[in-house]
Structures are given as C-alpha cells and as structure tokens.
Amino acid sequence: MGIFAKKPEVIYHFIQQHQHEFRVAKMCDVLSVSKRGYYDWKKRSKSKQKIRKEKLTAQIKREYLESRKTYGSPKITKQHHKQGLNVSQKTVTRIMKENNIRLKTVKKYKATTNSKHPLPIYPNLLFYNSFILSLLIKDNIYSNYSYLFQIIGANQKDPSKHLRKYIFSWRSRLS
C-alpha cells in the first residue's frame, strides 16, 4: 500500500486503469476508498491548478529538450522569468523530479597533451604509411614488398620529401 497511502487520486487512477479486470466495488473495498469518492473523482473536471501544472510541465520539458538535456532547474527558472512566467525554482525542481527529468552533465575539456616541452617532436609516419599502402592497393601490386618496407622504415628529418622521392621513382619503374 506504500504508494497508495498518500493520495486518493493515485488510488482512483489505479482503479480506473484496472476496472476492466476487476469490479470497481471490490477494488474500492480492498484499497479502502469509497465508491462514491471514486465516481465523484471521475466526474470532476480538472482544477485550474492542475491545468497550470500540466502547462508548466510541458514548458519545462520543452526547455529541457531545447537545451539538449543540459539545463537544470535554476536555468529553466531563469528562462521562464525571461518569458514573463512567475514560477519558483522549487516548483520547477519538484516538477522535474516528478517527471524524472535529469540533466546530462557535460565533462569539461581537459588537454591531455603537453605541447610546451623542450623534447623533440617526431613526425607522424602513420599518414605516410597509409598513403603508401593505398598506392599499393590502387596499383594492384603485390611484389616489391622489400622495396616498399624500405620506404616505410625510412627515418629522415623530413619524411615527406624522402617518401615522395621514392614513390615517384617506384611508380616510374612500374610504368
């Protein structure tokens, strides 16, 4: 009875959802509410408070989705104040909790590479290796592997000049 003990509306809503499975009178008796109260609740129209809360909930969900799920209750409250809506941060927090709306925390960028050091920076040979292998695939050549590995394994100060020189001489030999 944990969730039913607090608000009769919750019990009435449960009865309404399950009235096709069980008799209403029996459910009212088991859940300790009166049949009269259930049927009065069913006839009642929505209160102004309930209508306002539903509108506010829809606006909060819209603001939350527009912010890519990064706005919490303080920012959403500020947005509503800018739009001229009078709503407290506590109300926004409560509505967000009731609807299970939680913001996504975004990790701040942290540089993991220290580029300001006196140590030598080695060239990126991976780009050149993939370039040579793509040439090998494009030309459909499966021989001269030892020559190719000599080019890949070259360790020069400026590998781009070194590689271009060998690639062109290699292609000219193939033609």
JOZI-V310849 format. One record per pair of residues at least 24 apart in sequence whose ideal C-beta (glycine too) atoms are under 6 Angstrom apart, sorted by the first residue. I is the first residue (numbers start at 1). J is the second residue. If there is no record, write none. Layout:
# JOZI-V310849
I/J
I/J
This chain:
# JOZI-V310849
8/33
12/38
12/41
57/95
60/95
64/101
69/104
70/103
70/104
72/103
123/159
128/159
128/163
